[in-house]
Amino acid sequence: MAKRTASAKKQARAGARRSARNRATRSEVKTLIIKARRSLRGSGAEAGDRETSLLSAIQSLDRAAAKGVLHRNNAARRKSRLARQMAKLAAAAPPPAKGKKGAAAPAPAPSSKKK
């Protein structure tokens, strides 16, 4: 059945506008997620670049969920997967060295108790 009333025509136009806007938001989210995954996979990427790309992907997911473009559980699931990949990468990396190699820890100060 064709949409004949003025209000139905207006709703069809509004739906087309919303659809285009939602499509752009979903596309942006997907692009940022792919960039974050590539930075997590790439061994040459610096830690700062990884965190930046991960944070931008998470922010875009939150924004899309707030606007109603994505369901909130869908956004939460995607954020969880990204965080899991980041944690796996952080666990595999050796911890950064602190101070000089082989330096002894400072001895505790002797207590001055009178007997």
Secondary structure as UniProt FT lines:
FT   HELIX           6..41
FT   HELIX           47..67
FT   HELIX           72..92
FT   TURN            101..102
//
